[in-house]
Amino acid sequence: MTELTTADIIALLFFIIASMTYGWMTRHGPLKSKNIAAGVYRERERWIETMIHREQRMVDLIILTGLSQGNAFFASTAIVIVGALAAALSTNTGFDSLLAELPFSTPTPPALLHIKLIFIMIIFFIAFFRFAWAFRLTHYTSIMMGALPILNDDNLEECRNYGKRLVSLSTLAGEHSNGGLHTYYYGIAACGWFLSPYIFMAATTIILLVLYRREHHSKGHAIITT
């Protein structure tokens, strides 16, 4: 830790506090009911309610398959990124000299470079576990969807209660998938640390502003929440 300067420590703490605060505000705080995820939740409720009243549910399973494949893609990509960072960590590839040639970069001792690489590896490990769990939850959702009873005159309430469980499980999968995407964004911001702690803080701020705008003031948000 002696390689970390005061600016590095401040930038690292700023990143951790800012990302965790935004994550809490969007999942449990004042932004939870106003973001695009809240609008998608209401659309999930309409989707399941509509699905209950039709016998043929192949289209619904196809939609879930697409969502599942997306989570699998991002999970496998995160592992590839971790592997590339591990290769840079374990071999002398001249990565430090390449960074030194970039504009606005500050000299980075080898030990500090290793700390930065490990830190970004941890971020993408978290992304992998989030997407992998979202993949499994989507798989479980498809199983429950296949077990949804056929609607008749006697089981409407049973189907609706089962549908509420489907909405909850698919929403949980969506939350983990969304968290994985957030982690990808944070990984991009953390790459700014390779140049300097000040660029790291600036990149973190920009990424959080981008996330906030896209989830609360984008055209997609306006369309879904209208």
C-alpha positions, 0 to 999 in steps of 0.5 A: 500500500506504500505505492498508493499516493494520497490522490490514489486513495482519495480517487479509490474512495470516491469511486467506491462511495459514489458507485455504492451510493448510486446503486443504493439510491436506484435499488432502495432509495429515492430513485427506485420508483423513478428510474427506467427499471420501475417502468420495466417492472410495470411492463413485466406485470402487463406481460405476465397478465397477458400471457396468463390469458393465452394458451400458446406461450412459445413467444414468451419462452423465446423472449426469455431465451433471448434475455438469457443469451444476453446474460450469458454473453456478458458473463463470458465476456467478463471472464475474457476480460479478467483473463486478459488482465491476468495475462497483463499482470503475470507477464512483462508485456511493456504495459507500463511503458505503453501507459507512460506514452499516453497523454495526461498519464502519471508515472506508475510504479510496478507494484501500483500497476499491479494493484490497479490491474487487480482492482479492475479484475475484481470489478469484472469478477463481480460483473461475471457473478451478477450476469451468471446469476441473472442467467440462472434466474432467467433459466428458472423463470422459463421453467416456472413459465412452462409450469404456469397452469392453463387458464380456465373458469376455476383457476383464475386466482391461482394463475394470477398468484403464480403470475405474481411469482413469475413477475418477482423472479423475472424482476430479480433476474433483471435487477442482477442483469442491470447491476452487471451492466452497471459494473461494466460501466464502472470498469470503464471508469476504473480504466481511467486510473491507469492514467491518473487518479484525477482522470479516474475521478473524472471518469467516475463522475462522467459514468455516473452522470451517463447512467443517471441520464439514461435511466431517468431522462433518456428517450427510452425512459420517456417511452417506457414510463409514459 
